[in-house]
Amino acid sequence: MGKEMKKNMKNHINTIIVCVSVIICVCIFSVELVALKTAQNNYITVTGSATKSFTADLIVWRGAFSQKGKTTKEAYDMLRKDTLAVKDYLVKNGVAESEIVFSSILTDENVQHEYSESGRLIKTTLTGYTLTQEVTINSRDVDRIERVSRDITELIDRGVGFFSMSPEYYYTKLDELKLDLIAASAENTRLRAQTIAGEAGGEISRLRSASLGVFQITAENSSAEEYSSGGVFNVSSKNKTAFITTRLEYLLK
């Protein structure tokens, strides 16, 4: 065999070795890529929820009353008497003075308009003033304030034109409630994930990601209120239900 032939054969063998090496590398890379892609997609996403009923422990009740007079002094003198009557009524019914807050007085002018036959305004005359005052009660004694807000006949009998607004109900331990609800919802979601994975012959592994839905508070046993994307926060009912959802992603074994 000549030197030239030996040289050609050696080059040919080297070329084959290089090609085989490249093929092996490509195969190894492809296998790793498939394995990586499979691992990334091998997870389950589940949504769970939790609810908890509770009773408000803080009540806010507001009312308003007003008086009219030809002068501000005349209206104020009558309003002052009404203020004392309202305060006396509240204290006598067990409301602590520290729970009572009277707002600043609002003053409105009372005017009379005169129009021509064509409807054009001819004259505006000031006829007097209306003074209005609001009172707000913040109390932990929810039941007592409820009773007081429902029975204001005594004030009416004393000549006070009292307008009672609907009480508002709040809960002072809302942060604790929310944490308990999140924990319960996460556990509910985990159990759902376990059940679904088990039914498919799999098993959940570590948590991949987690997110919370909107925290909602509605009246207890109410079908009239609907959840919204921005959240519902009911203040009109003493007995309420809190609701939250959790969305968890688990890797599968």
Beta strands, then each sheet from edge to edge (+ up, - down):
strand 1: 43-55
strand 2: 58-69
strand 3: 100-102
strand 4: 106-115
strand 5: 121-139
strand 6: 162-164
strand 7: 168-170
strand 8: 204-212
strand 9: 216-219
strand 10: 239-252
sheet 1: 1+ 10- 8+
sheet 2: 1+ 10- 9+
sheet 3: 3+ 5- 2+ 6-
sheet 4: 3+ 5- 2+ 7-
sheet 5: 3+ 5- 4+
end
